[in-house]
Amino acid sequence: MKQKELDESTVVLSQRQKENDVKQRWKGKLKRVITDNNEQMRYDFQKKSLLTKYNKNVYKKRKNRKDAQLKARKDQQQTSQAWERYKHEMKARIDERPLLMEREKIAVEQQQSQKKALLLVKKSLESAGITQYQTFFSDQELAILKNANVQLLAKQD
């Protein structure tokens, strides 16, 4: 029996030894292929967190850039609207004022009406018997009256 037990124990030992040998061989072969990814995974996680921080910064920069573009576009629209208002107001002022020819015509009409009024006053003073009418008029009005008398005499001739 002892012999049988010894044989069985040697068989068991030999089987365990074979298993250990196989494990050792495969462990050596697999060690080249399988690596401990714990460090790599930790590095990837840190890299990912850094990337998300970078992406957040990029997103903020893009958002700031878009905000700046929107603000610039809004300012440009306000400036162009102000310019259009200014042009419209300028055109309205131009349309309201008289032309140069109309101004000259108005000035000539005013001079003629002033001459007529002065001549009427002079005639009414003369008809009232006042011969010294020069005291009632200023020098400028007297010059206008003198020119009016000269023109009347020229028309009569």
JOHU-V703231 format. One record per residue. RES is the residue in three letters. PHI is phi in whole degrees, 0 to 359 (none if undefined). PSI is psi in whole degrees, -180 to 180 (* if undefined). D_LAST is the distance of its C-alpha to the last C-alpha in Angstrom with 1 decimal. Layout:
# JOHU-V703231
RES,PHI,PSI,D_LAST / RES,PHI,PSI,D_LAST
This chain:
# JOHU-V703231
MET,none,-38,178.1 / LYS,298,-38,177.0 / GLN,296,-42,176.5 / LYS,295,-41,174.4 / GLU,295,-41,172.3 / LEU,297,-43,171.9 / ASP,297,-43,170.8 / GLU,295,-42,168.4 / SER,294,-37,167.0 / THR,292,-36,166.6 / VAL,295,-44,165.0 / VAL,295,-44,162.6 / LEU,297,-41,162.0 / SER,292,-36,161.4 / GLN,294,-44,159.0 / ARG,296,-38,157.1 / GLN,294,-42,157.1 / LYS,298,-43,155.8 / GLU,298,-44,153.1 / ASN,297,-40,152.2 / ASP,297,-45,152.2 / VAL,297,-44,149.8 / LYS,299,-43,147.6 / GLN,297,-45,147.6 / ARG,298,-49,146.7 / TRP,292,-35,144.0 / LYS,298,-42,142.7 / GLY,297,-43,142.3 / LYS,290,-43,140.6 / LEU,287,-27,138.3 / LYS,299,-34,137.5 / ARG,293,-33,135.5 / VAL,269,-48,133.6 / ILE,270,129,133.2 / THR,240,163,131.4 / ASP,278,111,130.9 / ASN,274,3,127.3 / ASN,301,-49,127.2 / GLU,295,-42,125.3 / GLN,297,-42,123.1 / MET,294,-39,122.2 / ARG,296,-43,121.5 / TYR,297,-43,119.2 / ASP,297,-40,117.5 / PHE,296,-44,117.0 / GLN,297,-42,115.5 / LYS,297,-41,113.3 / LYS,296,-43,112.2 / SER,295,-38,111.4 / LEU,296,-40,109.4 / LEU,296,-40,107.6 / THR,294,-39,106.7 / LYS,298,-43,105.4 / TYR,298,-44,103.5 / ASN,297,-38,102.2 / LYS,297,-42,101.1 / ASN,296,-42,99.2 / VAL,297,-43,97.7 / TYR,299,-44,96.8 / LYS,298,-43,95.2 / LYS,297,-43,93.2 / ARG,297,-42,92.0 / LYS,296,-44,91.1 / ASN,298,-40,89.2 / ARG,295,-43,87.4 / LYS,296,-42,86.5 / ASP,298,-42,85.3 / ALA,295,-40,83.2 / GLN,295,-43,81.8 / LEU,297,-41,81.0 / LYS,295,-43,79.4 / ALA,297,-42,77.3 / ARG,296,-41,76.2 / LYS,295,-44,75.3 / ASP,298,-41,73.3 / GLN,295,-40,71.5 / GLN,295,-41,70.7 / GLN,296,-41,69.4 / THR,295,-44,67.2 / SER,292,-37,65.8 / GLN,294,-40,65.2 / ALA,296,-41,63.4 / TRP,296,-43,61.3 / GLU,297,-41,60.5 / ARG,299,-44,59.5 / TYR,300,-45,57.2 / LYS,297,-42,55.5 / HIS,297,-45,55.1 / GLU,296,-39,53.6 / MET,295,-44,51.3 / LYS,297,-38,50.1 / ALA,296,-42,49.6 / ARG,296,-40,47.4 / ILE,294,-41,45.3 / ASP,294,-32,44.9 / GLU,284,-35,43.9 / ARG,281,150,41.2 / PRO,284,158,37.7 / LEU,287,167,36.6 / LEU,298,-40,34.3 / MET,296,-39,31.4 / GLU,293,-36,32.0 / ARG,297,-46,32.1 / GLU,298,-42,28.7 / LYS,298,-43,27.3 / ILE,295,-42,28.9 / ALA,296,-41,27.6 / VAL,295,-43,24.0 / GLU,297,-39,24.5 / GLN,295,-41,26.1 / GLN,296,-42,23.3 / GLN,295,-43,20.8 / SER,294,-34,23.3 / GLN,294,-42,23.8 / LYS,299,-46,20.1 / LYS,300,-44,20.2 / ALA,296,-43,23.5 / LEU,295,-41,22.4 / LEU,295,-39,19.3 / LEU,297,-42,21.8 / VAL,295,-41,24.3 / LYS,297,-45,21.9 / LYS,297,-42,21.0 / SER,294,-36,24.7 / LEU,293,-41,25.6 / GLU,293,-39,23.2 / SER,291,-25,24.5 / ALA,279,-7,28.0 / GLY,94,13,27.3 / ILE,266,116,27.3 / THR,263,-22,25.0 / GLN,267,62,26.7 / TYR,283,-11,25.6 / GLN,297,-25,25.9 / THR,288,-20,29.6 / PHE,273,-11,29.3 / PHE,243,153,27.5 / SER,279,170,28.8 / ASP,299,-40,27.2 / GLN,295,-43,26.2 / GLU,293,-36,24.5 / LEU,295,-39,22.7 / ALA,295,-39,21.4 / ILE,295,-42,20.2 / LEU,297,-42,18.5 / LYS,299,-45,16.8 / ASN,295,-36,15.5 / ALA,294,-40,14.4 / ASN,295,-40,12.5 / VAL,296,-44,10.8 / GLN,294,-38,10.0 / LEU,294,-41,8.8 / LEU,294,-38,6.4 / ALA,292,-35,5.3 / LYS,290,-35,5.5 / GLN,289,-31,3.8 / ASP,283,*,0.0
